Amino acid sequence: MLRAALSRALDGLFGILEESAALEGSSLERLRHIVRRQVEVLTSELPYVTLLLRVRGNTATSAGRWPAAGSSTRR
């Protein structure tokens, strides 16, 4: 289920970058298009995005329970 949610949410977001409006025009026009389309995709795929956000923080790595690189694990 997580793989399906990840695929559905990310495929739409990465697909935006291949749209002609994201590749043509001024930098500002391209940026506006990309941001506008990201909002559209995120809202249309809201259940899948919500699932991904809820999963975030459930692992030791994403919850910040691993020491930073170079820091000592003993105190």
PDB file of N, H, CA, C and O in Angstrom:
ATOM      1  N   MET A   1       0.832  -1.183   0.000  1.00  0.00           N
ATOM      2  CA  MET A   1       0.000   0.000   0.000  1.00  0.00           C
ATOM      3  C   MET A   1       0.880   1.253   0.000  1.00  0.00           C
ATOM      4  O   MET A   1       0.590   2.229  -0.691  1.00  0.00           O
ATOM      5  N   LEU A   2       1.951   1.208   0.780  1.00  0.00           N
ATOM      6  H   LEU A   2       2.187   0.415   1.341  1.00  0.00           H
ATOM      7  CA  LEU A   2       2.857   2.355   0.822  1.00  0.00           C
ATOM      8  C   LEU A   2       3.515   2.585  -0.535  1.00  0.00           C
ATOM      9  O   LEU A   2       3.649   3.725  -0.980  1.00  0.00           O
ATOM     10  N   ARG A   3       3.921   1.515  -1.182  1.00  0.00           N
ATOM     11  H   ARG A   3       3.812   0.589  -0.820  1.00  0.00           H
ATOM     12  CA  ARG A   3       4.545   1.632  -2.501  1.00  0.00           C
ATOM     13  C   ARG A   3       3.577   2.253  -3.509  1.00  0.00           C
ATOM     14  O   ARG A   3       3.976   3.095  -4.314  1.00  0.00           O
ATOM     15  N   ALA A   4       2.319   1.845  -3.469  1.00  0.00           N
ATOM     16  H   ALA A   4       1.995   1.161  -2.816  1.00  0.00           H
ATOM     17  CA  ALA A   4       1.313   2.390  -4.380  1.00  0.00           C
ATOM     18  C   ALA A   4       1.092   3.875  -4.110  1.00  0.00           C
ATOM     19  O   ALA A   4       0.981   4.666  -5.047  1.00  0.00           O
ATOM     20  N   ALA A   5       1.027   4.261  -2.832  1.00  0.00           N
ATOM     21  H   ALA A   5       1.118   3.619  -2.070  1.00  0.00           H
ATOM     22  CA  ALA A   5       0.838   5.668  -2.475  1.00  0.00           C
ATOM     23  C   ALA A   5       2.029   6.497  -2.924  1.00  0.00           C
ATOM     24  O   ALA A   5       1.868   7.590  -3.467  1.00  0.00           O
ATOM     25  N   LEU A   6       3.208   5.977  -2.697  1.00  0.00           N
ATOM     26  H   LEU A   6       3.339   5.089  -2.256  1.00  0.00           H
ATOM     27  CA  LEU A   6       4.418   6.688  -3.098  1.00  0.00           C
ATOM     28  C   LEU A   6       4.460   6.864  -4.612  1.00  0.00           C
ATOM     29  O   LEU A   6       4.753   7.950  -5.112  1.00  0.00           O
ATOM     30  N   SER A   7       4.172   5.813  -5.319  1.00  0.00           N
ATOM     31  H   SER A   7       3.935   4.930  -4.913  1.00  0.00           H
ATOM     32  CA  SER A   7       4.191   5.867  -6.773  1.00  0.00           C
ATOM     33  C   SER A   7       3.150   6.847  -7.301  1.00  0.00           C
ATOM     34  O   SER A   7       3.443   7.655  -8.182  1.00  0.00           O
ATOM     35  N   ARG A   8       1.948   6.776  -6.767  1.00  0.00           N
ATOM     36  H   ARG A   8       1.710   6.119  -6.051  1.00  0.00           H
ATOM     37  CA  ARG A   8       0.875   7.641  -7.255  1.00  0.00           C
ATOM     38  C   ARG A   8       1.180   9.120  -6.988  1.00  0.00           C
ATOM     39  O   ARG A   8       0.968   9.966  -7.857  1.00  0.00           O
ATOM     40  N   ALA A   9       1.671   9.423  -5.798  1.00  0.00           N
ATOM     41  H   ALA A   9       1.843   8.736  -5.092  1.00  0.00           H
ATOM     42  CA  ALA A   9       1.962  10.817  -5.446  1.00  0.00           C
ATOM     43  C   ALA A   9       3.160  11.353  -6.230  1.00  0.00           C
ATOM     44  O   ALA A   9       3.107  12.463  -6.761  1.00  0.00           O
ATOM     45  N   LEU A  10       4.222  10.583  -6.303  1.00  0.00           N
ATOM     46  H   LEU A  10       4.265   9.682  -5.872  1.00  0.00           H
ATOM     47  CA  LEU A  10       5.446  11.076  -6.936  1.00  0.00           C
ATOM     48  C   LEU A  10       5.382  11.073  -8.452  1.00  0.00           C
ATOM     49  O   LEU A  10       5.964  11.949  -9.090  1.00  0.00           O
ATOM     50  N   ASP A  11       4.688  10.109  -9.044  1.00  0.00           N
ATOM     51  H   ASP A  11       4.215   9.397  -8.525  1.00  0.00           H
ATOM     52  CA  ASP A  11       4.593  10.083 -10.508  1.00  0.00           C
ATOM     53  C   ASP A  11       3.964  11.364 -11.029  1.00  0.00           C
ATOM     54  O   ASP A  11       4.429  11.934 -12.016  1.00  0.00           O
ATOM     55  N   GLY A  12       2.920  11.812 -10.373  1.00  0.00           N
ATOM     56  H   GLY A  12       2.542  11.349  -9.571  1.00  0.00           H
ATOM     57  CA  GLY A  12       2.274  13.046 -10.790  1.00  0.00           C
ATOM     58  C   GLY A  12       3.178  14.252 -10.640  1.00  0.00           C
ATOM     59  O   GLY A  12       3.213  15.129 -11.504  1.00  0.00           O
ATOM     60  N   LEU A  13       3.910  14.289  -9.535  1.00  0.00           N
ATOM     61  H   LEU A  13       3.882  13.577  -8.833  1.00  0.00           H
ATOM     62  CA  LEU A  13       4.800  15.439  -9.301  1.00  0.00           C
ATOM     63  C   LEU A  13       5.954  15.475 -10.294  1.00  0.00           C
ATOM     64  O   LEU A  13       6.279  16.534 -10.831  1.00  0.00           O
ATOM     65  N   PHE A  14       6.569  14.333 -10.540  1.00  0.00           N
ATOM     66  H   PHE A  14       6.305  13.473 -10.104  1.00  0.00           H
ATOM     67  CA  PHE A  14       7.676  14.312 -11.498  1.00  0.00           C
ATOM     68  C   PHE A  14       7.178  14.507 -12.925  1.00  0.00           C
ATOM     69  O   PHE A  14       7.900  15.047 -13.763  1.00  0.00           O
ATOM     70  N   GLY A  15       5.957  14.075 -13.209  1.00  0.00           N
ATOM     71  H   GLY A  15       5.370  13.637 -12.528  1.00  0.00           H
ATOM     72  CA  GLY A  15       5.381  14.270 -14.532  1.00  0.00           C
ATOM     73  C   GLY A  15       5.231  15.733 -14.893  1.00  0.00           C
ATOM     74  O   GLY A  15       5.314  16.101 -16.064  1.00  0.00           O
ATOM     75  N   ILE A  16       5.010  16.563 -13.897  1.00  0.00           N
ATOM     76  H   ILE A  16       4.942  16.264 -12.945  1.00  0.00           H
ATOM     77  CA  ILE A  16       4.881  18.010 -14.125  1.00  0.00           C
ATOM     78  C   ILE A  16       6.126  18.561 -14.798  1.00  0.00           C
ATOM     79  O   ILE A  16       6.032  19.432 -15.662  1.00  0.00           O
ATOM     80  N   LEU A  17       7.266  18.070 -14.415  1.00  0.00           N
ATOM     81  H   LEU A  17       7.342  17.362 -13.712  1.00  0.00           H
ATOM     82  CA  LEU A  17       8.528  18.592 -14.944  1.00  0.00           C
ATOM     83  C   LEU A  17       8.722  18.280 -16.419  1.00  0.00           C
ATOM     84  O   LEU A  17       9.579  18.875 -17.072  1.00  0.00           O
ATOM     85  N   GLU A  18       7.931  17.347 -16.950  1.00  0.00           N
ATOM     86  H   GLU A  18       7.235  16.863 -16.419  1.00  0.00           H
ATOM     87  CA  GLU A  18       8.037  16.984 -18.356  1.00  0.00           C
ATOM     88  C   GLU A  18       6.992  17.695 -19.219  1.00  0.00           C
ATOM     89  O   GLU A  18       7.012  17.563 -20.443  1.00  0.00           O
ATOM     90  N   GLU A  19       6.085  18.442 -18.600  1.00  0.00           N
ATOM     91  H   GLU A  19       6.069  18.550 -17.606  1.00  0.00           H
ATOM     92  CA  GLU A  19       5.074  19.174 -19.354  1.00  0.00           C
ATOM     93  C   GLU A  19       5.732  20.311 -20.139  1.00  0.00           C
ATOM     94  O   GLU A  19       6.724  20.893 -19.698  1.00  0.00           O
ATOM     95  N   SER A  20       5.166  20.617 -21.303  1.00  0.00           N
ATOM     96  H   SER A  20       4.360  20.145 -21.661  1.00  0.00           H
ATOM     97  CA  SER A  20       5.788  21.634 -22.165  1.00  0.00           C
ATOM     98  C   SER A  20       5.872  22.991 -21.476  1.00  0.00           C
ATOM     99  O   SER A  20       6.846  23.716 -21.680  1.00  0.00           O
ATOM    100  N   ALA A  21       4.884  23.354 -20.669  1.00  0.00           N
ATOM    101  H   ALA A  21       4.093  22.765 -20.503  1.00  0.00           H
ATOM    102  CA  ALA A  21       4.909  24.650 -19.974  1.00  0.00           C
ATOM    103  C   ALA A  21       6.008  24.708 -18.916  1.00  0.00           C
ATOM    104  O   ALA A  21       6.425  25.796 -18.517  1.00  0.00           O
ATOM    105  N   ALA A  22       6.475  23.561 -18.465  1.00  0.00           N
ATOM    106  H   ALA A  22       6.137  22.678 -18.789  1.00  0.00           H
ATOM    107  CA  ALA A  22       7.565  23.532 -17.492  1.00  0.00           C
ATOM    108  C   ALA A  22       8.923  23.599 -18.176  1.00  0.00           C
ATOM    109  O   ALA A  22       9.950  23.790 -17.524  1.00  0.00           O
ATOM    110  N   LEU A  23       8.918  23.440 -19.488  1.00  0.00           N
ATOM    111  H   LEU A  23       8.084  23.285 -20.018  1.00  0.00           H
ATOM    112  CA  LEU A  23      10.173  23.420 -20.238  1.00  0.00           C
ATOM    113  C   LEU A  23      10.366  24.641 -21.122  1.00  0.00           C
ATOM    114  O   LEU A  23      11.481  24.925 -21.558  1.00  0.00           O
ATOM    115  N   GLU A  24       9.281  25.366 -21.391  1.00  0.00           N
ATOM    116  H   GLU A  24       8.375  25.135 -21.037  1.00  0.00           H
ATOM    117  CA  GLU A  24       9.345  26.493 -22.311  1.00  0.00           C
ATOM    118  C   GLU A  24       8.912  27.779 -21.615  1.00  0.00           C
ATOM    119  O   GLU A  24       8.130  27.749 -20.665  1.00  0.00           O
ATOM    120  N   GLY A  25       9.416  28.882 -22.085  1.00  0.00           N
ATOM    121  H   GLY A  25      10.052  28.907 -22.857  1.00  0.00           H
ATOM    122  CA  GLY A  25       9.057  30.179 -21.527  1.00  0.00           C
ATOM    123  C   GLY A  25      10.137  30.705 -20.605  1.00  0.00           C
ATOM    124  O   GLY A  25      11.201  30.106 -20.453  1.00  0.00           O
ATOM    125  N   SER A  26       9.838  31.837 -19.994  1.00  0.00           N
ATOM    126  H   SER A  26       8.974  32.324 -20.118  1.00  0.00           H
ATOM    127  CA  SER A  26      10.813  32.443 -19.078  1.00  0.00           C
ATOM    128  C   SER A  26      10.904  31.616 -17.794  1.00  0.00           C
ATOM    129  O   SER A  26      10.053  30.772 -17.515  1.00  0.00           O
ATOM    130  N   SER A  27      11.937  31.877 -17.039  1.00  0.00           N
ATOM    131  H   SER A  27      12.628  32.562 -17.265  1.00  0.00           H
ATOM    132  CA  SER A  27      12.113  31.162 -15.766  1.00  0.00           C
ATOM    133  C   SER A  27      10.917  31.365 -14.855  1.00  0.00           C
ATOM    134  O   SER A  27      10.454  30.424 -14.212  1.00  0.00           O
ATOM    135  N   LEU A  28      10.419  32.586 -14.800  1.00  0.00           N
ATOM    136  H   LEU A  28      10.795  33.351 -15.323  1.00  0.00           H
ATOM    137  CA  LEU A  28       9.275  32.893 -13.944  1.00  0.00           C
ATOM    138  C   LEU A  28       8.018  32.155 -14.400  1.00  0.00           C
ATOM    139  O   LEU A  28       7.272  31.626 -13.576  1.00  0.00           O
ATOM    140  N   GLU A  29       7.784  32.120 -15.703  1.00  0.00           N
ATOM    141  H   GLU A  29       8.390  32.549 -16.373  1.00  0.00           H
ATOM    142  CA  GLU A  29       6.622  31.399 -16.235  1.00  0.00           C
ATOM    143  C   GLU A  29       6.711  29.913 -15.922  1.00  0.00           C
ATOM    144  O   GLU A  29       5.717  29.297 -15.536  1.00  0.00           O
ATOM    145  N   ARG A  30       7.895  29.334 -16.088  1.00  0.00           N
ATOM    146  H   ARG A  30       8.702  29.834 -16.401  1.00  0.00           H
ATOM    147  CA  ARG A  30       8.081  27.905 -15.796  1.00  0.00           C
ATOM    148  C   ARG A  30       7.867  27.628 -14.322  1.00  0.00           C
ATOM    149  O   ARG A  30       7.209  26.652 -13.961  1.00  0.00           O
ATOM    150  N   LEU A  31       8.424  28.487 -13.456  1.00  0.00           N
ATOM    151  H   LEU A  31       8.958  29.280 -13.748  1.00  0.00           H
ATOM    152  CA  LEU A  31       8.269  28.304 -12.014  1.00  0.00           C
ATOM    153  C   LEU A  31       6.801  28.398 -11.603  1.00  0.00           C
ATOM    154  O   LEU A  31       6.317  27.580 -10.821  1.00  0.00           O
ATOM    155  N   ARG A  32       6.103  29.385 -12.125  1.00  0.00           N
ATOM    156  H   ARG A  32       6.496  30.050 -12.760  1.00  0.00           H
ATOM    157  CA  ARG A  32       4.677  29.535 -11.805  1.00  0.00           C
ATOM    158  C   ARG A  32       3.886  28.305 -12.227  1.00  0.00           C
ATOM    159  O   ARG A  32       3.021  27.830 -11.491  1.00  0.00           O
ATOM    160  N   HIS A  33       4.183  27.799 -13.405  1.00  0.00           N
ATOM    161  H   HIS A  33       4.885  28.186 -14.003  1.00  0.00           H
ATOM    162  CA  HIS A  33       3.489  26.609 -13.889  1.00  0.00           C
ATOM    163  C   HIS A  33       3.753  25.419 -12.967  1.00  0.00           C
ATOM    164  O   HIS A  33       2.827  24.709 -12.575  1.00  0.00           O
ATOM    165  N   ILE A  34       5.012  25.212 -12.631  1.00  0.00           N
ATOM    166  H   ILE A  34       5.765  25.788 -12.950  1.00  0.00           H
ATOM    167  CA  ILE A  34       5.378  24.063 -11.798  1.00  0.00           C
ATOM    168  C   ILE A  34       4.715  24.150 -10.430  1.00  0.00           C
ATOM    169  O   ILE A  34       4.161  23.159  -9.954  1.00  0.00           O
ATOM    170  N   VAL A  35       4.759  25.295  -9.799  1.00  0.00           N
ATOM    171  H   VAL A  35       5.209  26.100 -10.185  1.00  0.00           H
ATOM    172  CA  VAL A  35       4.149  25.449  -8.474  1.00  0.00           C
ATOM    173  C   VAL A  35       2.640  25.268  -8.552  1.00  0.00           C
ATOM    174  O   VAL A  35       2.054  24.585  -7.712  1.00  0.00           O
ATOM    175  N   ARG A  36       2.000  25.877  -9.556  1.00  0.00           N
ATOM    176  H   ARG A  36       2.476  26.432 -10.238  1.00  0.00           H
ATOM    177  CA  ARG A  36       0.549  25.754  -9.706  1.00  0.00           C
ATOM    178  C   ARG A  36       0.148  24.292  -9.911  1.00  0.00           C
ATOM    179  O   ARG A  36      -0.809  23.811  -9.305  1.00  0.00           O
ATOM    180  N   ARG A  37       0.881  23.602 -10.760  1.00  0.00           N
ATOM    181  H   ARG A  37       1.659  23.993 -11.252  1.00  0.00           H
ATOM    182  CA  ARG A  37       0.571  22.189 -11.032  1.00  0.00           C
ATOM    183  C   ARG A  37       0.869  21.302  -9.827  1.00  0.00           C
ATOM    184  O   ARG A  37       0.155  20.327  -9.595  1.00  0.00           O
ATOM    185  N   GLN A  38       1.910  21.620  -9.056  1.00  0.00           N
ATOM    186  H   GLN A  38       2.490  22.412  -9.245  1.00  0.00           H
ATOM    187  CA  GLN A  38       2.191  20.837  -7.852  1.00  0.00           C
ATOM    188  C   GLN A  38       1.022  20.917  -6.888  1.00  0.00           C
ATOM    189  O   GLN A  38       0.618  19.906  -6.312  1.00  0.00           O
ATOM    190  N   VAL A  39       0.481  22.099  -6.711  1.00  0.00           N
ATOM    191  H   VAL A  39       0.809  22.920  -7.179  1.00  0.00           H
ATOM    192  CA  VAL A  39      -0.672  22.261  -5.823  1.00  0.00           C
ATOM    193  C   VAL A  39      -1.850  21.448  -6.343  1.00  0.00           C
ATOM    194  O   VAL A  39      -2.538  20.786  -5.567  1.00  0.00           O
ATOM    195  N   GLU A  40      -2.086  21.493  -7.652  1.00  0.00           N
ATOM    196  H   GLU A  40      -1.526  22.031  -8.283  1.00  0.00           H
ATOM    197  CA  GLU A  40      -3.174  20.718  -8.239  1.00  0.00           C
ATOM    198  C   GLU A  40      -2.991  19.224  -8.008  1.00  0.00           C
ATOM    199  O   GLU A  40      -3.929  18.531  -7.612  1.00  0.00           O
ATOM    200  N   VAL A  41      -1.780  18.729  -8.257  1.00  0.00           N
ATOM    201  H   VAL A  41      -1.018  19.292  -8.578  1.00  0.00           H
ATOM    202  CA  VAL A  41      -1.522  17.295  -8.083  1.00  0.00           C
ATOM    203  C   VAL A  41      -1.627  16.905  -6.613  1.00  0.00           C
ATOM    204  O   VAL A  41      -2.241  15.890  -6.285  1.00  0.00           O
ATOM    205  N   LEU A  42      -1.035  17.698  -5.729  1.00  0.00           N
ATOM    206  H   LEU A  42      -0.536  18.522  -5.996  1.00  0.00           H
ATOM    207  CA  LEU A  42      -1.077  17.356  -4.310  1.00  0.00           C
ATOM    208  C   LEU A  42      -2.502  17.340  -3.771  1.00  0.00           C
ATOM    209  O   LEU A  42      -2.836  16.489  -2.947  1.00  0.00           O
ATOM    210  N   THR A  43      -3.333  18.251  -4.214  1.00  0.00           N
ATOM    211  H   THR A  43      -3.061  18.942  -4.884  1.00  0.00           H
ATOM    212  CA  THR A  43      -4.716  18.254  -3.732  1.00  0.00           C
ATOM    213  C   THR A  43      -5.528  17.124  -4.360  1.00  0.00           C
ATOM    214  O   THR A  43      -6.406  16.561  -3.706  1.00  0.00           O
ATOM    215  N   SER A  44      -5.251  16.789  -5.609  1.00  0.00           N
ATOM    216  H   SER A  44      -4.538  17.247  -6.140  1.00  0.00           H
ATOM    217  CA  SER A  44      -5.992  15.694  -6.243  1.00  0.00           C
ATOM    218  C   SER A  44      -5.566  14.331  -5.704  1.00  0.00           C
ATOM    219  O   SER A  44      -6.353  13.385  -5.735  1.00  0.00           O
ATOM    220  N   GLU A  45      -4.355  14.218  -5.219  1.00  0.00           N
ATOM    221  H   GLU A  45      -3.716  14.986  -5.194  1.00  0.00           H
ATOM    222  CA  GLU A  45      -3.837  12.962  -4.663  1.00  0.00           C
ATOM    223  C   GLU A  45      -3.739  13.040  -3.140  1.00  0.00           C
ATOM    224  O   GLU A  45      -2.906  12.359  -2.541  1.00  0.00           O
ATOM    225  N   LEU A  46      -4.562  13.844  -2.522  1.00  0.00           N
ATOM    226  H   LEU A  46      -5.238  14.397  -3.008  1.00  0.00           H
ATOM    227  CA  LEU A  46      -4.476  14.113  -1.090  1.00  0.00           C
ATOM    228  C   LEU A  46      -4.470  12.862  -0.214  1.00  0.00           C
ATOM    229  O   LEU A  46      -3.666  12.802   0.715  1.00  0.00           O
ATOM    230  N   PRO A  47      -5.313  11.866  -0.452  1.00  0.00           N
ATOM    231  CA  PRO A  47      -5.265  10.681   0.413  1.00  0.00           C
ATOM    232  C   PRO A  47      -3.901   9.980   0.397  1.00  0.00           C
ATOM    233  O   PRO A  47      -3.441   9.477   1.422  1.00  0.00           O
ATOM    234  N   TYR A  48      -3.265   9.954  -0.776  1.00  0.00           N
ATOM    235  H   TYR A  48      -3.639  10.363  -1.608  1.00  0.00           H
ATOM    236  CA  TYR A  48      -1.968   9.287  -0.894  1.00  0.00           C
ATOM    237  C   TYR A  48      -0.859  10.120  -0.251  1.00  0.00           C
ATOM    238  O   TYR A  48       0.032   9.583   0.408  1.00  0.00           O
ATOM    239  N   VAL A  49      -0.923  11.422  -0.448  1.00  0.00           N
ATOM    240  H   VAL A  49      -1.646  11.858  -0.983  1.00  0.00           H
ATOM    241  CA  VAL A  49       0.056  12.320   0.173  1.00  0.00           C
ATOM    242  C   VAL A  49      -0.083  12.273   1.696  1.00  0.00           C
ATOM    243  O   VAL A  49       0.915  12.263   2.416  1.00  0.00           O
ATOM    244  N   THR A  50      -1.324  12.243   2.179  1.00  0.00           N
ATOM    245  H   THR A  50      -2.135  12.251   1.594  1.00  0.00           H
ATOM    246  CA  THR A  50      -1.570  12.170   3.621  1.00  0.00           C
ATOM    247  C   THR A  50      -0.970  10.899   4.201  1.00  0.00           C
ATOM    248  O   THR A  50      -0.357  10.926   5.269  1.00  0.00           O
ATOM    249  N   LEU A  51      -1.146   9.787   3.499  1.00  0.00           N
ATOM    250  H   LEU A  51      -1.644   9.765   2.632  1.00  0.00           H
ATOM    251  CA  LEU A  51      -0.561   8.526   3.968  1.00  0.00           C
ATOM    252  C   LEU A  51       0.950   8.641   4.083  1.00  0.00           C
ATOM    253  O   LEU A  51       1.535   8.197   5.071  1.00  0.00           O
ATOM    254  N   LEU A  52       1.585   9.234   3.081  1.00  0.00           N
ATOM    255  H   LEU A  52       1.110   9.595   2.278  1.00  0.00           H
ATOM    256  CA  LEU A  52       3.041   9.383   3.120  1.00  0.00           C
ATOM    257  C   LEU A  52       3.480  10.277   4.267  1.00  0.00           C
ATOM    258  O   LEU A  52       4.491  10.002   4.913  1.00  0.00           O
ATOM    259  N   LEU A  53       2.736  11.340   4.530  1.00  0.00           N
ATOM    260  H   LEU A  53       1.914  11.563   4.006  1.00  0.00           H
ATOM    261  CA  LEU A  53       3.101  12.244   5.618  1.00  0.00           C
ATOM    262  C   LEU A  53       2.908  11.581   6.978  1.00  0.00           C
ATOM    263  O   LEU A  53       3.659  11.859   7.913  1.00  0.00           O
ATOM    264  N   ARG A  54       1.922  10.719   7.098  1.00  0.00           N
ATOM    265  H   ARG A  54       1.312  10.492   6.338  1.00  0.00           H
ATOM    266  CA  ARG A  54       1.699  10.025   8.368  1.00  0.00           C
ATOM    267  C   ARG A  54       2.749   8.968   8.629  1.00  0.00           C
ATOM    268  O   ARG A  54       3.113   8.722   9.779  1.00  0.00           O
ATOM    269  N   VAL A  55       3.239   8.340   7.574  1.00  0.00           N
ATOM    270  H   VAL A  55       2.944   8.539   6.639  1.00  0.00           H
ATOM    271  CA  VAL A  55       4.281   7.328   7.722  1.00  0.00           C
ATOM    272  C   VAL A  55       5.587   7.983   8.126  1.00  0.00           C
ATOM    273  O   VAL A  55       6.362   7.405   8.888  1.00  0.00           O
ATOM    274  N   ARG A  56       5.838   9.181   7.624  1.00  0.00           N
ATOM    275  H   ARG A  56       5.208   9.651   7.005  1.00  0.00           H
ATOM    276  CA  ARG A  56       7.065   9.906   7.960  1.00  0.00           C
ATOM    277  C   ARG A  56       7.134  10.091   9.475  1.00  0.00           C
ATOM    278  O   ARG A  56       6.169  10.541  10.093  1.00  0.00           O
ATOM    279  N   GLY A  57       8.252   9.752  10.058  1.00  0.00           N
ATOM    280  H   GLY A  57       9.036   9.386   9.557  1.00  0.00           H
ATOM    281  CA  GLY A  57       8.415   9.893  11.497  1.00  0.00           C
ATOM    282  C   GLY A  57       8.239   8.593  12.246  1.00  0.00           C
ATOM    283  O   GLY A  57       8.443   8.532  13.459  1.00  0.00           O
ATOM    284  N   ASN A  58       7.858   7.542  11.517  1.00  0.00           N
ATOM    285  H   ASN A  58       7.692   7.591  10.532  1.00  0.00           H
ATOM    286  CA  ASN A  58       7.643   6.259  12.172  1.00  0.00           C
ATOM    287  C   ASN A  58       8.880   5.370  12.174  1.00  0.00           C
ATOM    288  O   ASN A  58       8.831   4.260  12.705  1.00  0.00           O
ATOM    289  N   THR A  59       9.967   5.820  11.606  1.00  0.00           N
ATOM    290  H   THR A  59      10.007   6.722  11.176  1.00  0.00           H
ATOM    291  CA  THR A  59      11.189   5.043  11.621  1.00  0.00           C
ATOM    292  C   THR A  59      12.230   5.775  12.467  1.00  0.00           C
ATOM    293  O   THR A  59      12.125   6.981  12.694  1.00  0.00           O
ATOM    294  N   ALA A  60      13.212   5.046  12.918  1.00  0.00           N
ATOM    295  H   ALA A  60      13.297   4.067  12.733  1.00  0.00           H
ATOM    296  CA  ALA A  60      14.260   5.649  13.744  1.00  0.00           C
ATOM    297  C   ALA A  60      14.977   6.762  12.995  1.00  0.00           C
ATOM    298  O   ALA A  60      15.309   7.791  13.585  1.00  0.00           O
ATOM    299  N   THR A  61      15.219   6.569  11.707  1.00  0.00           N
ATOM    300  H   THR A  61      14.949   5.734  11.228  1.00  0.00           H
ATOM    301  CA  THR A  61      15.919   7.584  10.926  1.00  0.00           C
ATOM    302  C   THR A  61      15.098   8.850  10.783  1.00  0.00           C
ATOM    303  O   THR A  61      15.597   9.942  11.052  1.00  0.00           O
ATOM    304  N   SER A  62      13.841   8.723  10.362  1.00  0.00           N
ATOM    305  H   SER A  62      13.436   7.836  10.143  1.00  0.00           H
ATOM    306  CA  SER A  62      13.045   9.927  10.119  1.00  0.00           C
ATOM    307  C   SER A  62      12.598  10.596  11.412  1.00  0.00           C
ATOM    308  O   SER A  62      12.244  11.775  11.402  1.00  0.00           O
ATOM    309  N   ALA A  63      12.606   9.867  12.520  1.00  0.00           N
ATOM    310  H   ALA A  63      12.893   8.909  12.527  1.00  0.00           H
ATOM    311  CA  ALA A  63      12.208  10.463  13.790  1.00  0.00           C
ATOM    312  C   ALA A  63      13.387  11.140  14.480  1.00  0.00           C
ATOM    313  O   ALA A  63      13.227  11.735  15.546  1.00  0.00           O
ATOM    314  N   GLY A  64      14.571  11.052  13.874  1.00  0.00           N
ATOM    315  H   GLY A  64      14.701  10.568  13.008  1.00  0.00           H
ATOM    316  CA  GLY A  64      15.731  11.733  14.429  1.00  0.00           C
ATOM    317  C   GLY A  64      16.364  11.013  15.602  1.00  0.00           C
ATOM    318  O   GLY A  64      17.018  11.636  16.438  1.00  0.00           O
ATOM    319  N   ARG A  65      16.175   9.715  15.668  1.00  0.00           N
ATOM    320  H   ARG A  65      15.643   9.209  14.989  1.00  0.00           H
ATOM    321  CA  ARG A  65      16.752   8.970  16.785  1.00  0.00           C
ATOM    322  C   ARG A  65      18.146   8.456  16.484  1.00  0.00           C
ATOM    323  O   ARG A  65      18.757   7.798  17.326  1.00  0.00           O
ATOM    324  N   TRP A  66      18.659   8.743  15.297  1.00  0.00           N
ATOM    325  H   TRP A  66      18.163   9.277  14.613  1.00  0.00           H
ATOM    326  CA  TRP A  66      20.012   8.350  14.960  1.00  0.00           C
ATOM    327  C   TRP A  66      20.933   9.544  15.195  1.00  0.00           C
ATOM    328  O   TRP A  66      20.562  10.680  14.897  1.00  0.00           O
ATOM    329  N   PRO A  67      22.111   9.302  15.719  1.00  0.00           N
ATOM    330  CA  PRO A  67      23.030  10.432  15.949  1.00  0.00           C
ATOM    331  C   PRO A  67      23.492  11.016  14.624  1.00  0.00           C
ATOM    332  O   PRO A  67      23.577  10.314  13.616  1.00  0.00           O
ATOM    333  N   ALA A  68      23.782  12.279  14.639  1.00  0.00           N
ATOM    334  H   ALA A  68      23.713  12.849  15.457  1.00  0.00           H
ATOM    335  CA  ALA A  68      24.270  12.959  13.445  1.00  0.00           C
ATOM    336  C   ALA A  68      25.638  12.408  13.064  1.00  0.00           C
ATOM    337  O   ALA A  68      26.383  11.931  13.920  1.00  0.00           O
ATOM    338  N   ALA A  69      25.953  12.474  11.818  1.00  0.00           N
ATOM    339  H   ALA A  69      25.348  12.862  11.123  1.00  0.00           H
ATOM    340  CA  ALA A  69      27.258  11.975  11.339  1.00  0.00           C
ATOM    341  C   ALA A  69      28.375  12.705  12.078  1.00  0.00           C
ATOM    342  O   ALA A  69      28.362  13.928  12.212  1.00  0.00           O
ATOM    343  N   GLY A  70      29.317  11.942  12.542  1.00  0.00           N
ATOM    344  H   GLY A  70      29.328  10.948  12.434  1.00  0.00           H
ATOM    345  CA  GLY A  70      30.467  12.528  13.207  1.00  0.00           C
ATOM    346  C   GLY A  70      30.269  12.757  14.694  1.00  0.00           C
ATOM    347  O   GLY A  70      31.226  13.097  15.390  1.00  0.00           O
ATOM    348  N   SER A  71      29.059  12.579  15.201  1.00  0.00           N
ATOM    349  H   SER A  71      28.282  12.303  14.636  1.00  0.00           H
ATOM    350  CA  SER A  71      28.874  12.790  16.623  1.00  0.00           C
ATOM    351  C   SER A  71      29.058  11.473  17.368  1.00  0.00           C
ATOM    352  O   SER A  71      28.916  10.397  16.787  1.00  0.00           O
ATOM    353  N   SER A  72      29.360  11.560  18.599  1.00  0.00           N
ATOM    354  H   SER A  72      29.475  12.434  19.071  1.00  0.00           H
ATOM    355  CA  SER A  72      29.585  10.388  19.417  1.00  0.00           C
ATOM    356  C   SER A  72      28.258   9.783  19.848  1.00  0.00           C
ATOM    357  O   SER A  72      27.311  10.500  20.171  1.00  0.00           O
ATOM    358  N   THR A  73      28.198   8.426  19.849  1.00  0.00           N
ATOM    359  H   THR A  73      28.967   7.843  19.587  1.00  0.00           H
ATOM    360  CA  THR A  73      26.967   7.777  20.283  1.00  0.00           C
ATOM    361  C   THR A  73      26.956   7.579  21.795  1.00  0.00           C
ATOM    362  O   THR A  73      25.926   7.220  22.367  1.00  0.00           O
ATOM    363  N   ARG A  74      28.080   7.806  22.436  1.00  0.00           N
ATOM    364  H   ARG A  74      28.916   8.098  21.972  1.00  0.00           H
ATOM    365  CA  ARG A  74      28.152   7.656  23.895  1.00  0.00           C
ATOM    366  C   ARG A  74      28.252   9.020  24.559  1.00  0.00           C
ATOM    367  O   ARG A  74      28.876   9.948  24.044  1.00  0.00           O
ATOM    368  N   ARG A  75      27.635   9.106  25.682  1.00  0.00           N
ATOM    369  H   ARG A  75      27.128   8.353  26.100  1.00  0.00           H
ATOM    370  CA  ARG A  75      27.710  10.378  26.424  1.00  0.00           C
ATOM    371  C   ARG A  75      28.125  10.129  27.834  1.00  0.00           C
ATOM    372  O   ARG A  75      28.246  11.071  28.618  1.00  0.00           O
TER     373      ARG A  75
END
